[in-house]
Amino acid sequence: MTIIDASRVYSAQKMIKGKVCVTGASGYIASWLVKRLLLSGYLVVGTVRDPGDDKKLEHLWRLEGAKERLKLVKADLMEEGSFDEAVMGCEGVFHTASPVVGVKQDPKTEILEPAVNGTLNVLSSCKKNPSLRRVVLTSSSSTVRIRLDIDPDVPLDESVWSSTEVCERFQVWYALSKIQAEKAAWDFCKENNIDLVTILPAFIIGPSLPPNLCSTASDVLGLFQGDTSKFVFHGRMGYIHIDDIALCHILVYEREEAHGRYICSSTVMEHYELASFLASRYPSYPIPKGFTKLERPYYTYNTSKIESLGFKFRPLEEMFDDCVNSLVTQGHLQ
């Protein structure tokens, strides 16, 4: 007769913190979120476009705990009901997936509608799940900082929204898609009594787990290679470590008192100030020593809301040191 040690079974079960879903699991932010969730002891269901794409998903299966507690399932943002299987039975859903594409002809059909409809498709699946406790949506700090009426003496907080008119005028389609998707999410969740919290990350810096760099990481790589063609347009920006963003997602999910929107940003600085800092810190790379100053509103962020939950952001030096080490390790930089 096999004797089962009940204490060992209880101990193993106690380590499992719950079952959660991460949409777009192979992406830059999502990969780090999956990593941190696994390290925290969660069972993770990740949605991807093609679970059989071993090359694209290899970095996820290498994560600690992945073989025991990670499941990858197929889902498509543009397919209604596609997320039903993934979210069913999950206590939490982290919606990080978002269509980020270069606009070729029609921004409305290429990025705006997919962002909104994709978010609503995920939330519609969440509505069918009786086990759901909370949804955490990855939005963007661009939903608060694109305005022409910013008071430089008043830090931007979560009560502020970017101007859709300004976004349309200057064709800032990514920001507009994030604004529309987040507002649609708030309306849907209020109507359907879903507990929603949103994370508003600044410009994300740090190691990339996926081998293929996302657009922001590619912009940073270009800067270290002396190519300013993309980075020159960023202007004043807040910066945050990729791992901090993952930890912020988990923090607002786990803390019962968390509510509403959370701006997540460490250092805020002008792009020419950043270039000067980087050129001094990494003199072996052809980083430009400065950029032309852009005439854009001065702003800072009030991050006291996330800090009130006990969070402390890493400094600029650490996020870029980690980023450079990652780019070198992956062969993007010498």
C-alpha positions, 0 to 999 in steps of 0.5 A: 500500500502506498502511503501519502505524506499529507503534510507534503501534499499540503505544502505543495498545494500551499505553494500554488498562489492561484491560476492566472491568464496572461494575454500575448504571453510571448511579448516584451512585457508579458514575458517578464510578467510570466517570469515573475508570476511563475517565480511567485508560484502561480499557475499561468495560462499564456495566450499566443497566436501559435503554440507550436512556434517553438522558436518564438516561444523557446524563451518562455519554456526556459523560465523557471517553473514553466514546465510545471506551471505554464500552459500556452494556448492559442488565441486571437485578439480579433476572434470573438470568443477566442479567449474563453478557454484561456481565461476560464477558471482563472482568478486573474487575467492580465491583458497585455496583448495589443496590436502595435503595428506601423500604420500604412494606410488607415490607422483606424482599421490597422491599429485603433479598432483592433486595440479596442475590439481586442480588449473587448473580446478579452473582457467578454471572455472574462465576463463568462468566467465565474472564478474571476477576481480581477483584471489587470490591463496594461495601458500606457503613460501616453494616455495621460501626457499628450496634452497642450495645457499641461501645468509644469508645476503640477505633476500628472496623476491618474486623474488626467487623460491625454487629448484625443484631439491632439493625438489625432492632429499629430497622428500619435496613433499608438497613444490614441489606441491605448486611450480608446482601449482603456476607456472602452475597458472601463466602460465594459467593466463598470457595466458588467461588474468586473474588478479592473485595475490599469497599469500605465507604464512609462518608456520601458528599459531593460533586458528583453527575454524574447530574442526579437526586439520590440519597437521600443527596445529596437529604438534603444538599440539604435541609439547605442549604435548611433542611429537617432532616426527613431529616438529623436522623436521621443522628446521628454519621457519617463523611464522604467525598468521592465522588471518593475513593470512586471512587479507592479502588475502583480502588486496591484493584482494581489493587493485588495485595496488596489483600484483604478489607474496606476502611473508607473515611472521612475526617472522623467527626463528630456531626450537630450538629457538622456543622450548626454547621460548615456554618452557619459556612462557608456563612452565606448558606444557611438551615442550622440551627445545631444539632440535638438531640443523639442518644443514640447510641454514640460511635465513630471509624474505623480507616482505616489499612488503606486508608491503608497502600496510600497513600491520603489522604482529602480534608478536609471543607471540600473535599468540601462546597465541591465539593458546593455548587458542583455543586448550584448548577451543576445548579440545585438551589441558588441 
